[in-house]
Amino acid sequence: MKMFYSHPVIVTVSCFAVFCFLSLTAFAASDLEEGVSELAQQISKNMTETGKKKIAIIEFSDLDGNINAFGQFLAEELITKLFMISPGQFEVVERRQLMRVLQEQKLTMSGLLDAKAMESVGKILGIDAIVTGSVTDLGNTVKVNARLIGVDTAKVFAVATTSIPKVGTVEELFKKQAVPVQIYSSSGEQVVSQTLSTISPISSKSKKVGLFTITINRIIVSSKGQVRIMLDFFNQSDKKLKIARLINPEPNATDNKGNDFIFENGITYKGYMGWERDAQVLNSKSHNDLVLYLRPKDRDIVLQDIGNNFAFYFNYVLYNPKEKTNSNYSVSFTDIKAQKP
């Protein structure tokens, strides 16, 4: 009869798993913002305690290894949060820089977890660790487990966890369709098919979302602290559509000094009878300009206390007048430089 304890490696892994489980304090967030903040705090603490100085964050997957819109959104939000709460303590690799290296190495985010690929990308970017993890749909909540993996060993050296209510943005992100992409090993050989959501980054200022390429043309901060976000929606389809914002959550932004900015004016919202009549038109095969106005949550803030770089999130609905159908989307941008007086 084969005894379980006759395998030292298995025993070691099991003990490590038990240790991680016991050392983690279970945290149930009240909303998405709190959940992401808690996860970022745990990651920051682990990075500081282990002396890691530079990390890259890749999308979180479900238990089947599929990457959905929420997994991508979570990675983007963690980059922003870590930048906000730990300025100067360690460096987070910019997403477009990571994507450029992955493209050069013929890798996707999932392919990066190959040990040889991790070592290669780690040397190119000078990173100490990679943060990834899993998201599990538990019905009313989403369990998020993050893993910090050392580039030199390809082994997990720390973990973080939180639970987030599956409402509002979280619920909508889980509804998004996924499209297949190919995964490559470090040698460039195709090894498996995976899935990614329809949100795929192009650069820090442009993103492809469905049939649209969304670009932040400019973020302008007025002398009174009002923030104007000027967007370009390039409609690649042959359909004329209409756009409205979703009221929960409304568009919001955060600067690199930790100030929050809330929606004040701009695109109408879907929340009343006949909103389609007032919604802004997005002409087909055309660039369409949209402007959002936000103000500081702290009304007493002065201009010099407002940061120069912003992270921005926008949740919206597209209406097809011909088919009379609605489709919900979301887009986020990080590290966008603003123009100030």
Helices and strands as residue ranges (DSSP letters): G 4-6, H 8-23, H 32-50, E 54-57, H 69-85, E 91-92, H 95-104, G 110-113, H 115-125, E 129-137, E 141-150, E 156-165, H 169-175, E 178-184, E 190-197, E 199-201, E 206-209, E 212-221, E 227-235, E 241-245, E 252-255, E 260-265, H 275-278, E 280-282, E 286-296, G 303-305, E 309-320, E 325-337
